Amino acid sequence: MAGFAAAVVAVAIIAFGSQLARINPALAVFLELVVVAGVAPSVWRLRRTPVWRWLVYGAAAGVVAGWTALLVGAA
């Protein structure tokens, strides 16, 4: 379950960030941070619920993987 959540989140971040980077790279970084900062508090509250915690950990790993892929792709 965590792997699926990580894959979905990573693909979403890569798709969203790469398309925004075509317009303006600074805008892409800013909007990615706003989206993650907006979703993080809601998701983080679920980390203690037995089933949802795996989705939370997977989403966190997906964010890291997506941002890493965007940074490697930009370099």
CHARMM internal coordinates of N, CA and C (Angstrom, degrees):
IC EDIT
DIST 1 N 1 CA 1.4384
DIST 1 CA 1 C 1.5329
ANGL 1 N 1 CA 1 C 110.68
DIST 1 C 2 N 1.3238
ANGL 1 CA 1 C 2 N 116.30
DIHE 1 N 1 CA 1 C 2 N -40.66
DIST 2 N 2 CA 1.4561
ANGL 1 C 2 N 2 CA 119.78
DIHE 1 CA 1 C 2 N 2 CA 179.50
DIST 2 CA 2 C 1.5232
ANGL 2 N 2 CA 2 C 111.45
DIHE 1 C 2 N 2 CA 2 C -66.18
DIST 2 C 3 N 1.3245
ANGL 2 CA 2 C 3 N 116.10
DIHE 2 N 2 CA 2 C 3 N -37.54
DIST 3 N 3 CA 1.4654
ANGL 2 C 3 N 3 CA 119.87
DIHE 2 CA 2 C 3 N 3 CA 178.78
DIST 3 CA 3 C 1.5134
ANGL 3 N 3 CA 3 C 112.49
DIHE 2 C 3 N 3 CA 3 C -64.53
DIST 3 C 4 N 1.3233
ANGL 3 CA 3 C 4 N 115.99
DIHE 3 N 3 CA 3 C 4 N -40.25
DIST 4 N 4 CA 1.4635
ANGL 3 C 4 N 4 CA 120.10
DIHE 3 CA 3 C 4 N 4 CA 177.93
DIST 4 CA 4 C 1.5258
ANGL 4 N 4 CA 4 C 110.80
DIHE 3 C 4 N 4 CA 4 C -65.06
DIST 4 C 5 N 1.3308
ANGL 4 CA 4 C 5 N 116.89
DIHE 4 N 4 CA 4 C 5 N -43.39
DIST 5 N 5 CA 1.4626
ANGL 4 C 5 N 5 CA 120.52
DIHE 4 CA 4 C 5 N 5 CA 178.50
DIST 5 CA 5 C 1.5183
ANGL 5 N 5 CA 5 C 110.44
DIHE 4 C 5 N 5 CA 5 C -63.30
DIST 5 C 6 N 1.3282
ANGL 5 CA 5 C 6 N 117.24
DIHE 5 N 5 CA 5 C 6 N -40.64
DIST 6 N 6 CA 1.4623
ANGL 5 C 6 N 6 CA 120.79
DIHE 5 CA 5 C 6 N 6 CA 178.91
DIST 6 CA 6 C 1.5235
ANGL 6 N 6 CA 6 C 110.84
DIHE 5 C 6 N 6 CA 6 C -63.28
DIST 6 C 7 N 1.3273
ANGL 6 CA 6 C 7 N 116.68
DIHE 6 N 6 CA 6 C 7 N -42.63
DIST 7 N 7 CA 1.4634
ANGL 6 C 7 N 7 CA 120.00
DIHE 6 CA 6 C 7 N 7 CA -179.60
DIST 7 CA 7 C 1.5234
ANGL 7 N 7 CA 7 C 111.69
DIHE 6 C 7 N 7 CA 7 C -65.29
DIST 7 C 8 N 1.3168
ANGL 7 CA 7 C 8 N 117.15
DIHE 7 N 7 CA 7 C 8 N -44.13
DIST 8 N 8 CA 1.4697
ANGL 7 C 8 N 8 CA 120.67
DIHE 7 CA 7 C 8 N 8 CA -179.28
DIST 8 CA 8 C 1.5261
ANGL 8 N 8 CA 8 C 110.81
DIHE 7 C 8 N 8 CA 8 C -64.05
DIST 8 C 9 N 1.3104
ANGL 8 CA 8 C 9 N 116.78
DIHE 8 N 8 CA 8 C 9 N -45.48
DIST 9 N 9 CA 1.4677
ANGL 8 C 9 N 9 CA 120.40
DIHE 8 CA 8 C 9 N 9 CA -178.97
DIST 9 CA 9 C 1.5255
ANGL 9 N 9 CA 9 C 110.48
DIHE 8 C 9 N 9 CA 9 C -66.81
DIST 9 C 10 N 1.3215
ANGL 9 CA 9 C 10 N 117.57
DIHE 9 N 9 CA 9 C 10 N -42.41
DIST 10 N 10 CA 1.4667
ANGL 9 C 10 N 10 CA 120.35
DIHE 9 CA 9 C 10 N 10 CA 179.65
DIST 10 CA 10 C 1.5291
ANGL 10 N 10 CA 10 C 111.41
DIHE 9 C 10 N 10 CA 10 C -61.92
DIST 10 C 11 N 1.3211
ANGL 10 CA 10 C 11 N 116.50
DIHE 10 N 10 CA 10 C 11 N -44.60
DIST 11 N 11 CA 1.4777
ANGL 10 C 11 N 11 CA 119.95
DIHE 10 CA 10 C 11 N 11 CA 179.15
DIST 11 CA 11 C 1.5257
ANGL 11 N 11 CA 11 C 110.30
DIHE 10 C 11 N 11 CA 11 C -63.91
DIST 11 C 12 N 1.3232
ANGL 11 CA 11 C 12 N 117.20
DIHE 11 N 11 CA 11 C 12 N -41.18
DIST 12 N 12 CA 1.4683
ANGL 11 C 12 N 12 CA 120.13
DIHE 11 CA 11 C 12 N 12 CA 179.20
DIST 12 CA 12 C 1.5215
ANGL 12 N 12 CA 12 C 111.25
DIHE 11 C 12 N 12 CA 12 C -63.45
DIST 12 C 13 N 1.3158
ANGL 12 CA 12 C 13 N 117.34
DIHE 12 N 12 CA 12 C 13 N -43.09
DIST 13 N 13 CA 1.4671
ANGL 12 C 13 N 13 CA 120.54
DIHE 12 CA 12 C 13 N 13 CA -179.64
DIST 13 CA 13 C 1.5255
ANGL 13 N 13 CA 13 C 110.86
DIHE 12 C 13 N 13 CA 13 C -67.27
DIST 13 C 14 N 1.3156
ANGL 13 CA 13 C 14 N 116.75
DIHE 13 N 13 CA 13 C 14 N -41.69
DIST 14 N 14 CA 1.4671
ANGL 13 C 14 N 14 CA 119.73
DIHE 13 CA 13 C 14 N 14 CA 179.44
DIST 14 CA 14 C 1.5245
ANGL 14 N 14 CA 14 C 110.68
DIHE 13 C 14 N 14 CA 14 C -65.00
DIST 14 C 15 N 1.3258
ANGL 14 CA 14 C 15 N 117.65
DIHE 14 N 14 CA 14 C 15 N -44.88
DIST 15 N 15 CA 1.4636
ANGL 14 C 15 N 15 CA 120.66
DIHE 14 CA 14 C 15 N 15 CA -179.47
DIST 15 CA 15 C 1.5287
ANGL 15 N 15 CA 15 C 111.19
DIHE 14 C 15 N 15 CA 15 C -64.78
DIST 15 C 16 N 1.3216
ANGL 15 CA 15 C 16 N 116.60
DIHE 15 N 15 CA 15 C 16 N -46.99
DIST 16 N 16 CA 1.4572
ANGL 15 C 16 N 16 CA 121.52
DIHE 15 CA 15 C 16 N 16 CA -179.03
DIST 16 CA 16 C 1.5297
ANGL 16 N 16 CA 16 C 110.75
DIHE 15 C 16 N 16 CA 16 C -64.22
DIST 16 C 17 N 1.3210
ANGL 16 CA 16 C 17 N 116.58
DIHE 16 N 16 CA 16 C 17 N -47.22
DIST 17 N 17 CA 1.4612
ANGL 16 C 17 N 17 CA 120.82
DIHE 16 CA 16 C 17 N 17 CA -177.53
DIST 17 CA 17 C 1.5138
ANGL 17 N 17 CA 17 C 113.66
DIHE 16 C 17 N 17 CA 17 C -68.31
DIST 17 C 18 N 1.3200
ANGL 17 CA 17 C 18 N 117.44
DIHE 17 N 17 CA 17 C 18 N -40.11
DIST 18 N 18 CA 1.4643
ANGL 17 C 18 N 18 CA 118.99
DIHE 17 CA 17 C 18 N 18 CA -178.11
DIST 18 CA 18 C 1.5277
ANGL 18 N 18 CA 18 C 111.63
DIHE 17 C 18 N 18 CA 18 C -68.51
DIST 18 C 19 N 1.3063
ANGL 18 CA 18 C 19 N 117.00
DIHE 18 N 18 CA 18 C 19 N -37.28
DIST 19 N 19 CA 1.4637
ANGL 18 C 19 N 19 CA 119.09
DIHE 18 CA 18 C 19 N 19 CA 178.14
DIST 19 CA 19 C 1.5272
ANGL 19 N 19 CA 19 C 111.64
DIHE 18 C 19 N 19 CA 19 C -70.75
DIST 19 C 20 N 1.3199
ANGL 19 CA 19 C 20 N 116.43
DIHE 19 N 19 CA 19 C 20 N -38.34
DIST 20 N 20 CA 1.4681
ANGL 19 C 20 N 20 CA 118.72
DIHE 19 CA 19 C 20 N 20 CA 176.63
DIST 20 CA 20 C 1.5228
ANGL 20 N 20 CA 20 C 111.80
DIHE 19 C 20 N 20 CA 20 C -68.77
DIST 20 C 21 N 1.3203
ANGL 20 CA 20 C 21 N 117.43
DIHE 20 N 20 CA 20 C 21 N -33.38
DIST 21 N 21 CA 1.4676
ANGL 20 C 21 N 21 CA 120.99
DIHE 20 CA 20 C 21 N 21 CA 179.74
DIST 21 CA 21 C 1.5212
ANGL 21 N 21 CA 21 C 111.45
DIHE 20 C 21 N 21 CA 21 C -65.34
DIST 21 C 22 N 1.3160
ANGL 21 CA 21 C 22 N 117.41
DIHE 21 N 21 CA 21 C 22 N -25.84
DIST 22 N 22 CA 1.4705
ANGL 21 C 22 N 22 CA 119.75
DIHE 21 CA 21 C 22 N 22 CA 175.69
DIST 22 CA 22 C 1.5245
ANGL 22 N 22 CA 22 C 110.82
DIHE 21 C 22 N 22 CA 22 C -65.48
DIST 22 C 23 N 1.3227
ANGL 22 CA 22 C 23 N 116.01
DIHE 22 N 22 CA 22 C 23 N -32.99
DIST 23 N 23 CA 1.4619
ANGL 22 C 23 N 23 CA 120.45
DIHE 22 CA 22 C 23 N 23 CA 179.75
DIST 23 CA 23 C 1.5269
ANGL 23 N 23 CA 23 C 110.10
DIHE 22 C 23 N 23 CA 23 C -79.51
DIST 23 C 24 N 1.3395
ANGL 23 CA 23 C 24 N 114.89
DIHE 23 N 23 CA 23 C 24 N -56.02
DIST 24 N 24 CA 1.4593
ANGL 23 C 24 N 24 CA 120.14
DIHE 23 CA 23 C 24 N 24 CA -178.84
DIST 24 CA 24 C 1.5297
ANGL 24 N 24 CA 24 C 107.96
DIHE 23 C 24 N 24 CA 24 C -161.30
DIST 24 C 25 N 1.3249
ANGL 24 CA 24 C 25 N 118.33
DIHE 24 N 24 CA 24 C 25 N 118.18
DIST 25 N 25 CA 1.4694
ANGL 24 C 25 N 25 CA 120.28
DIHE 24 CA 24 C 25 N 25 CA -178.21
DIST 25 CA 25 C 1.5332
ANGL 25 N 25 CA 25 C 113.58
DIHE 24 C 25 N 25 CA 25 C -61.05
DIST 25 C 26 N 1.3130
ANGL 25 CA 25 C 26 N 117.72
DIHE 25 N 25 CA 25 C 26 N -37.21
DIST 26 N 26 CA 1.4690
ANGL 25 C 26 N 26 CA 120.16
DIHE 25 CA 25 C 26 N 26 CA 179.19
DIST 26 CA 26 C 1.5272
ANGL 26 N 26 CA 26 C 110.52
DIHE 25 C 26 N 26 CA 26 C -66.16
DIST 26 C 27 N 1.3178
ANGL 26 CA 26 C 27 N 116.72
DIHE 26 N 26 CA 26 C 27 N -38.88
DIST 27 N 27 CA 1.4601
ANGL 26 C 27 N 27 CA 121.12
DIHE 26 CA 26 C 27 N 27 CA 176.50
DIST 27 CA 27 C 1.5260
ANGL 27 N 27 CA 27 C 110.69
DIHE 26 C 27 N 27 CA 27 C -63.66
DIST 27 C 28 N 1.3257
ANGL 27 CA 27 C 28 N 116.99
DIHE 27 N 27 CA 27 C 28 N -39.48
DIST 28 N 28 CA 1.4644
ANGL 27 C 28 N 28 CA 121.14
DIHE 27 CA 27 C 28 N 28 CA 178.86
DIST 28 CA 28 C 1.5227
ANGL 28 N 28 CA 28 C 110.92
DIHE 27 C 28 N 28 CA 28 C -61.49
DIST 28 C 29 N 1.3141
ANGL 28 CA 28 C 29 N 116.63
DIHE 28 N 28 CA 28 C 29 N -46.70
DIST 29 N 29 CA 1.4722
ANGL 28 C 29 N 29 CA 120.39
DIHE 28 CA 28 C 29 N 29 CA 179.56
DIST 29 CA 29 C 1.5191
ANGL 29 N 29 CA 29 C 110.39
DIHE 28 C 29 N 29 CA 29 C -62.82
DIST 29 C 30 N 1.3139
ANGL 29 CA 29 C 30 N 116.72
DIHE 29 N 29 CA 29 C 30 N -46.43
DIST 30 N 30 CA 1.4603
ANGL 29 C 30 N 30 CA 120.80
DIHE 29 CA 29 C 30 N 30 CA -178.71
DIST 30 CA 30 C 1.5292
ANGL 30 N 30 CA 30 C 111.80
DIHE 29 C 30 N 30 CA 30 C -60.93
DIST 30 C 31 N 1.3265
ANGL 30 CA 30 C 31 N 117.07
DIHE 30 N 30 CA 30 C 31 N -47.55
DIST 31 N 31 CA 1.4622
ANGL 30 C 31 N 31 CA 119.87
DIHE 30 CA 30 C 31 N 31 CA -178.36
DIST 31 CA 31 C 1.5245
ANGL 31 N 31 CA 31 C 112.75
DIHE 30 C 31 N 31 CA 31 C -69.17
DIST 31 C 32 N 1.3285
ANGL 31 CA 31 C 32 N 117.41
DIHE 31 N 31 CA 31 C 32 N -34.57
DIST 32 N 32 CA 1.4670
ANGL 31 C 32 N 32 CA 119.88
DIHE 31 CA 31 C 32 N 32 CA 175.27
DIST 32 CA 32 C 1.5269
ANGL 32 N 32 CA 32 C 110.04
DIHE 31 C 32 N 32 CA 32 C -62.02
DIST 32 C 33 N 1.3169
ANGL 32 CA 32 C 33 N 116.80
DIHE 32 N 32 CA 32 C 33 N -44.14
DIST 33 N 33 CA 1.4672
ANGL 32 C 33 N 33 CA 120.27
DIHE 32 CA 32 C 33 N 33 CA 178.79
DIST 33 CA 33 C 1.5240
ANGL 33 N 33 CA 33 C 111.68
DIHE 32 C 33 N 33 CA 33 C -64.52
DIST 33 C 34 N 1.3243
ANGL 33 CA 33 C 34 N 117.17
DIHE 33 N 33 CA 33 C 34 N -39.61
DIST 34 N 34 CA 1.4663
ANGL 33 C 34 N 34 CA 120.66
DIHE 33 CA 33 C 34 N 34 CA 179.07
DIST 34 CA 34 C 1.5232
ANGL 34 N 34 CA 34 C 111.08
DIHE 33 C 34 N 34 CA 34 C -64.67
DIST 34 C 35 N 1.3184
ANGL 34 CA 34 C 35 N 116.92
DIHE 34 N 34 CA 34 C 35 N -43.61
DIST 35 N 35 CA 1.4704
ANGL 34 C 35 N 35 CA 120.35
DIHE 34 CA 34 C 35 N 35 CA -179.55
DIST 35 CA 35 C 1.5284
ANGL 35 N 35 CA 35 C 110.69
DIHE 34 C 35 N 35 CA 35 C -64.05
DIST 35 C 36 N 1.3166
ANGL 35 CA 35 C 36 N 117.13
DIHE 35 N 35 CA 35 C 36 N -47.81
DIST 36 N 36 CA 1.4666
ANGL 35 C 36 N 36 CA 120.00
DIHE 35 CA 35 C 36 N 36 CA -178.36
DIST 36 CA 36 C 1.5270
ANGL 36 N 36 CA 36 C 110.55
DIHE 35 C 36 N 36 CA 36 C -66.60
DIST 36 C 37 N 1.3257
ANGL 36 CA 36 C 37 N 117.37
DIHE 36 N 36 CA 36 C 37 N -40.99
DIST 37 N 37 CA 1.4655
ANGL 36 C 37 N 37 CA 119.87
DIHE 36 CA 36 C 37 N 37 CA 178.70
DIST 37 CA 37 C 1.5243
ANGL 37 N 37 CA 37 C 111.56
DIHE 36 C 37 N 37 CA 37 C -66.00
DIST 37 C 38 N 1.3101
ANGL 37 CA 37 C 38 N 117.40
DIHE 37 N 37 CA 37 C 38 N -29.99
DIST 38 N 38 CA 1.4619
ANGL 37 C 38 N 38 CA 120.24
DIHE 37 CA 37 C 38 N 38 CA 178.86
DIST 38 CA 38 C 1.5164
ANGL 38 N 38 CA 38 C 113.19
DIHE 37 C 38 N 38 CA 38 C -76.26
DIST 38 C 39 N 1.3198
ANGL 38 CA 38 C 39 N 116.60
DIHE 38 N 38 CA 38 C 39 N -35.11
DIST 39 N 39 CA 1.4578
ANGL 38 C 39 N 39 CA 120.85
DIHE 38 CA 38 C 39 N 39 CA -177.80
DIST 39 CA 39 C 1.5322
ANGL 39 N 39 CA 39 C 111.69
DIHE 38 C 39 N 39 CA 39 C -86.06
DIST 39 C 40 N 1.3052
ANGL 39 CA 39 C 40 N 117.37
DIHE 39 N 39 CA 39 C 40 N -29.53
DIST 40 N 40 CA 1.4698
ANGL 39 C 40 N 40 CA 121.65
DIHE 39 CA 39 C 40 N 40 CA -173.19
DIST 40 CA 40 C 1.5317
ANGL 40 N 40 CA 40 C 114.66
DIHE 39 C 40 N 40 CA 40 C -55.29
DIST 40 C 41 N 1.3343
ANGL 40 CA 40 C 41 N 120.84
DIHE 40 N 40 CA 40 C 41 N -46.43
DIST 41 N 41 CA 1.4696
ANGL 40 C 41 N 41 CA 118.41
DIHE 40 CA 40 C 41 N 41 CA -178.65
DIST 41 CA 41 C 1.5340
ANGL 41 N 41 CA 41 C 113.48
DIHE 40 C 41 N 41 CA 41 C -61.41
DIST 41 C 42 N 1.3129
ANGL 41 CA 41 C 42 N 116.95
DIHE 41 N 41 CA 41 C 42 N -39.56
DIST 42 N 42 CA 1.4669
ANGL 41 C 42 N 42 CA 120.17
DIHE 41 CA 41 C 42 N 42 CA 179.59
DIST 42 CA 42 C 1.5217
ANGL 42 N 42 CA 42 C 111.29
DIHE 41 C 42 N 42 CA 42 C -67.24
DIST 42 C 43 N 1.3005
ANGL 42 CA 42 C 43 N 116.42
DIHE 42 N 42 CA 42 C 43 N -43.01
DIST 43 N 43 CA 1.4604
ANGL 42 C 43 N 43 CA 120.77
DIHE 42 CA 42 C 43 N 43 CA -179.24
DIST 43 CA 43 C 1.5273
ANGL 43 N 43 CA 43 C 110.43
DIHE 42 C 43 N 43 CA 43 C -69.78
DIST 43 C 44 N 1.3233
ANGL 43 CA 43 C 44 N 117.11
DIHE 43 N 43 CA 43 C 44 N -40.20
DIST 44 N 44 CA 1.4616
ANGL 43 C 44 N 44 CA 121.15
DIHE 43 CA 43 C 44 N 44 CA -176.59
DIST 44 CA 44 C 1.5328
ANGL 44 N 44 CA 44 C 111.83
DIHE 43 C 44 N 44 CA 44 C -63.45
DIST 44 C 45 N 1.3343
ANGL 44 CA 44 C 45 N 117.64
DIHE 44 N 44 CA 44 C 45 N -30.83
DIST 45 N 45 CA 1.4678
ANGL 44 C 45 N 45 CA 120.27
DIHE 44 CA 44 C 45 N 45 CA 177.65
DIST 45 CA 45 C 1.5258
ANGL 45 N 45 CA 45 C 111.92
DIHE 44 C 45 N 45 CA 45 C -65.89
DIST 45 C 46 N 1.3027
ANGL 45 CA 45 C 46 N 117.75
DIHE 45 N 45 CA 45 C 46 N -24.81
DIST 46 N 46 CA 1.4640
ANGL 45 C 46 N 46 CA 121.92
DIHE 45 CA 45 C 46 N 46 CA -178.03
DIST 46 CA 46 C 1.5276
ANGL 46 N 46 CA 46 C 113.26
DIHE 45 C 46 N 46 CA 46 C -82.27
DIST 46 C 47 N 1.3253
ANGL 46 CA 46 C 47 N 118.15
DIHE 46 N 46 CA 46 C 47 N -5.89
DIST 47 N 47 CA 1.4595
ANGL 46 C 47 N 47 CA 120.26
DIHE 46 CA 46 C 47 N 47 CA -172.90
DIST 47 CA 47 C 1.5191
ANGL 47 N 47 CA 47 C 114.09
DIHE 46 C 47 N 47 CA 47 C -65.37
DIST 47 C 48 N 1.3408
ANGL 47 CA 47 C 48 N 118.31
DIHE 47 N 47 CA 47 C 48 N -18.52
DIST 48 N 48 CA 1.4642
ANGL 47 C 48 N 48 CA 120.84
DIHE 47 CA 47 C 48 N 48 CA 179.97
DIST 48 CA 48 C 1.5281
ANGL 48 N 48 CA 48 C 112.94
DIHE 47 C 48 N 48 CA 48 C -92.71
DIST 48 C 49 N 1.3125
ANGL 48 CA 48 C 49 N 117.28
DIHE 48 N 48 CA 48 C 49 N -9.19
DIST 49 N 49 CA 1.4639
ANGL 48 C 49 N 49 CA 121.07
DIHE 48 CA 48 C 49 N 49 CA 177.01
DIST 49 CA 49 C 1.5298
ANGL 49 N 49 CA 49 C 107.93
DIHE 48 C 49 N 49 CA 49 C -78.94
DIST 49 C 50 N 1.3276
ANGL 49 CA 49 C 50 N 118.63
DIHE 49 N 49 CA 49 C 50 N 128.24
DIST 50 N 50 CA 1.4670
ANGL 49 C 50 N 50 CA 120.82
DIHE 49 CA 49 C 50 N 50 CA -171.14
DIST 50 CA 50 C 1.5340
ANGL 50 N 50 CA 50 C 115.88
DIHE 49 C 50 N 50 CA 50 C -51.54
DIST 50 C 51 N 1.3061
ANGL 50 CA 50 C 51 N 118.83
DIHE 50 N 50 CA 50 C 51 N -47.69
DIST 51 N 51 CA 1.4623
ANGL 50 C 51 N 51 CA 119.50
DIHE 50 CA 50 C 51 N 51 CA -177.09
DIST 51 CA 51 C 1.5262
ANGL 51 N 51 CA 51 C 111.50
DIHE 50 C 51 N 51 CA 51 C -79.70
DIST 51 C 52 N 1.2947
ANGL 51 CA 51 C 52 N 117.13
DIHE 51 N 51 CA 51 C 52 N -41.02
DIST 52 N 52 CA 1.4626
ANGL 51 C 52 N 52 CA 121.35
DIHE 51 CA 51 C 52 N 52 CA -175.14
DIST 52 CA 52 C 1.5148
ANGL 52 N 52 CA 52 C 113.30
DIHE 51 C 52 N 52 CA 52 C -70.55
DIST 52 C 53 N 1.3269
ANGL 52 CA 52 C 53 N 118.50
DIHE 52 N 52 CA 52 C 53 N -22.02
DIST 53 N 53 CA 1.4617
ANGL 52 C 53 N 53 CA 119.32
DIHE 52 CA 52 C 53 N 53 CA -176.44
DIST 53 CA 53 C 1.5163
ANGL 53 N 53 CA 53 C 111.93
DIHE 52 C 53 N 53 CA 53 C -62.11
DIST 53 C 54 N 1.3399
ANGL 53 CA 53 C 54 N 117.47
DIHE 53 N 53 CA 53 C 54 N -32.05
DIST 54 N 54 CA 1.4567
ANGL 53 C 54 N 54 CA 118.89
DIHE 53 CA 53 C 54 N 54 CA 178.96
DIST 54 CA 54 C 1.5160
ANGL 54 N 54 CA 54 C 111.15
DIHE 53 C 54 N 54 CA 54 C -69.29
DIST 54 C 55 N 1.3132
ANGL 54 CA 54 C 55 N 116.64
DIHE 54 N 54 CA 54 C 55 N -34.93
DIST 55 N 55 CA 1.4639
ANGL 54 C 55 N 55 CA 119.37
DIHE 54 CA 54 C 55 N 55 CA 175.27
DIST 55 CA 55 C 1.5229
ANGL 55 N 55 CA 55 C 110.81
DIHE 54 C 55 N 55 CA 55 C -67.03
DIST 55 C 56 N 1.3143
ANGL 55 CA 55 C 56 N 116.92
DIHE 55 N 55 CA 55 C 56 N -38.31
DIST 56 N 56 CA 1.4677
ANGL 55 C 56 N 56 CA 120.97
DIHE 55 CA 55 C 56 N 56 CA 178.76
DIST 56 CA 56 C 1.5272
ANGL 56 N 56 CA 56 C 110.32
DIHE 55 C 56 N 56 CA 56 C -64.03
DIST 56 C 57 N 1.3327
ANGL 56 CA 56 C 57 N 116.60
DIHE 56 N 56 CA 56 C 57 N -46.96
DIST 57 N 57 CA 1.4659
ANGL 56 C 57 N 57 CA 119.35
DIHE 56 CA 56 C 57 N 57 CA 179.53
DIST 57 CA 57 C 1.5236
ANGL 57 N 57 CA 57 C 111.35
DIHE 56 C 57 N 57 CA 57 C -65.63
DIST 57 C 58 N 1.3047
ANGL 57 CA 57 C 58 N 116.73
DIHE 57 N 57 CA 57 C 58 N -37.09
DIST 58 N 58 CA 1.4604
ANGL 57 C 58 N 58 CA 120.10
DIHE 57 CA 57 C 58 N 58 CA 176.66
DIST 58 CA 58 C 1.5199
ANGL 58 N 58 CA 58 C 112.06
DIHE 57 C 58 N 58 CA 58 C -66.59
DIST 58 C 59 N 1.3247
ANGL 58 CA 58 C 59 N 116.36
DIHE 58 N 58 CA 58 C 59 N -40.75
DIST 59 N 59 CA 1.4712
ANGL 58 C 59 N 59 CA 119.96
DIHE 58 CA 58 C 59 N 59 CA 177.79
DIST 59 CA 59 C 1.5217
ANGL 59 N 59 CA 59 C 110.74
DIHE 58 C 59 N 59 CA 59 C -64.15
DIST 59 C 60 N 1.3160
ANGL 59 CA 59 C 60 N 116.98
DIHE 59 N 59 CA 59 C 60 N -40.75
DIST 60 N 60 CA 1.4684
ANGL 59 C 60 N 60 CA 120.43
DIHE 59 CA 59 C 60 N 60 CA 178.09
DIST 60 CA 60 C 1.5287
ANGL 60 N 60 CA 60 C 110.62
DIHE 59 C 60 N 60 CA 60 C -62.91
DIST 60 C 61 N 1.3148
ANGL 60 CA 60 C 61 N 116.83
DIHE 60 N 60 CA 60 C 61 N -42.84
DIST 61 N 61 CA 1.4613
ANGL 60 C 61 N 61 CA 120.15
DIHE 60 CA 60 C 61 N 61 CA 177.60
DIST 61 CA 61 C 1.5291
ANGL 61 N 61 CA 61 C 110.87
DIHE 60 C 61 N 61 CA 61 C -66.23
DIST 61 C 62 N 1.3224
ANGL 61 CA 61 C 62 N 117.18
DIHE 61 N 61 CA 61 C 62 N -35.71
DIST 62 N 62 CA 1.4594
ANGL 61 C 62 N 62 CA 120.79
DIHE 61 CA 61 C 62 N 62 CA 178.10
DIST 62 CA 62 C 1.5185
ANGL 62 N 62 CA 62 C 112.58
DIHE 61 C 62 N 62 CA 62 C -66.41
DIST 62 C 63 N 1.3247
ANGL 62 CA 62 C 63 N 116.52
DIHE 62 N 62 CA 62 C 63 N -37.18
DIST 63 N 63 CA 1.4673
ANGL 62 C 63 N 63 CA 120.06
DIHE 62 CA 62 C 63 N 63 CA 177.00
DIST 63 CA 63 C 1.5242
ANGL 63 N 63 CA 63 C 109.78
DIHE 62 C 63 N 63 CA 63 C -63.84
DIST 63 C 64 N 1.3161
ANGL 63 CA 63 C 64 N 116.61
DIHE 63 N 63 CA 63 C 64 N -45.99
DIST 64 N 64 CA 1.4663
ANGL 63 C 64 N 64 CA 119.98
DIHE 63 CA 63 C 64 N 64 CA 179.19
DIST 64 CA 64 C 1.5249
ANGL 64 N 64 CA 64 C 110.85
DIHE 63 C 64 N 64 CA 64 C -63.26
DIST 64 C 65 N 1.3163
ANGL 64 CA 64 C 65 N 117.01
DIHE 64 N 64 CA 64 C 65 N -44.46
DIST 65 N 65 CA 1.4674
ANGL 64 C 65 N 65 CA 120.55
DIHE 64 CA 64 C 65 N 65 CA 179.72
DIST 65 CA 65 C 1.5269
ANGL 65 N 65 CA 65 C 111.65
DIHE 64 C 65 N 65 CA 65 C -65.02
DIST 65 C 66 N 1.3185
ANGL 65 CA 65 C 66 N 116.91
DIHE 65 N 65 CA 65 C 66 N -41.22
DIST 66 N 66 CA 1.4632
ANGL 65 C 66 N 66 CA 120.37
DIHE 65 CA 65 C 66 N 66 CA 179.73
DIST 66 CA 66 C 1.5169
ANGL 66 N 66 CA 66 C 112.40
DIHE 65 C 66 N 66 CA 66 C -65.34
DIST 66 C 67 N 1.3268
ANGL 66 CA 66 C 67 N 116.20
DIHE 66 N 66 CA 66 C 67 N -44.08
DIST 67 N 67 CA 1.4696
ANGL 66 C 67 N 67 CA 119.24
DIHE 66 CA 66 C 67 N 67 CA 178.76
DIST 67 CA 67 C 1.5307
ANGL 67 N 67 CA 67 C 111.10
DIHE 66 C 67 N 67 CA 67 C -66.64
DIST 67 C 68 N 1.3245
ANGL 67 CA 67 C 68 N 116.35
DIHE 67 N 67 CA 67 C 68 N -37.94
DIST 68 N 68 CA 1.4667
ANGL 67 C 68 N 68 CA 119.64
DIHE 67 CA 67 C 68 N 68 CA 177.30
DIST 68 CA 68 C 1.5158
ANGL 68 N 68 CA 68 C 110.47
DIHE 67 C 68 N 68 CA 68 C -63.34
DIST 68 C 69 N 1.3177
ANGL 68 CA 68 C 69 N 117.18
DIHE 68 N 68 CA 68 C 69 N -44.23
DIST 69 N 69 CA 1.4666
ANGL 68 C 69 N 69 CA 120.60
DIHE 68 CA 68 C 69 N 69 CA 179.20
DIST 69 CA 69 C 1.5294
ANGL 69 N 69 CA 69 C 111.11
DIHE 68 C 69 N 69 CA 69 C -63.44
DIST 69 C 70 N 1.3171
ANGL 69 CA 69 C 70 N 117.41
DIHE 69 N 69 CA 69 C 70 N -38.70
DIST 70 N 70 CA 1.4664
ANGL 69 C 70 N 70 CA 120.05
DIHE 69 CA 69 C 70 N 70 CA 177.79
DIST 70 CA 70 C 1.5193
ANGL 70 N 70 CA 70 C 111.21
DIHE 69 C 70 N 70 CA 70 C -65.89
DIST 70 C 71 N 1.3295
ANGL 70 CA 70 C 71 N 116.79
DIHE 70 N 70 CA 70 C 71 N -41.32
DIST 71 N 71 CA 1.4595
ANGL 70 C 71 N 71 CA 119.79
DIHE 70 CA 70 C 71 N 71 CA -179.68
DIST 71 CA 71 C 1.5278
ANGL 71 N 71 CA 71 C 111.46
DIHE 70 C 71 N 71 CA 71 C -68.54
DIST 71 C 72 N 1.3154
ANGL 71 CA 71 C 72 N 117.15
DIHE 71 N 71 CA 71 C 72 N -39.70
DIST 72 N 72 CA 1.4640
ANGL 71 C 72 N 72 CA 120.71
DIHE 71 CA 71 C 72 N 72 CA 178.62
DIST 72 CA 72 C 1.5320
ANGL 72 N 72 CA 72 C 109.66
DIHE 71 C 72 N 72 CA 72 C -67.95
DIST 72 C 73 N 1.3224
ANGL 72 CA 72 C 73 N 116.73
DIHE 72 N 72 CA 72 C 73 N -38.90
DIST 73 N 73 CA 1.4603
ANGL 72 C 73 N 73 CA 120.32
DIHE 72 CA 72 C 73 N 73 CA 178.67
DIST 73 CA 73 C 1.5240
ANGL 73 N 73 CA 73 C 113.17
DIHE 72 C 73 N 73 CA 73 C -68.73
DIST 73 C 74 N 1.3303
ANGL 73 CA 73 C 74 N 116.19
DIHE 73 N 73 CA 73 C 74 N -28.92
DIST 74 N 74 CA 1.4593
ANGL 73 C 74 N 74 CA 119.78
DIHE 73 CA 73 C 74 N 74 CA -179.65
DIST 74 CA 74 C 1.5203
ANGL 74 N 74 CA 74 C 111.69
DIHE 73 C 74 N 74 CA 74 C -78.49
DIST 74 C 75 N 1.3189
ANGL 74 CA 74 C 75 N 116.83
DIHE 74 N 74 CA 74 C 75 N -24.24
DIST 75 N 75 CA 1.4735
ANGL 74 C 75 N 75 CA 120.13
DIHE 74 CA 74 C 75 N 75 CA -175.87
DIST 75 CA 75 C 1.4939
ANGL 75 N 75 CA 75 C 113.43
DIHE 74 C 75 N 75 CA 75 C -80.61
END
COOR INIT
IC SEED 1 N 1 CA 1 C
IC BUILD
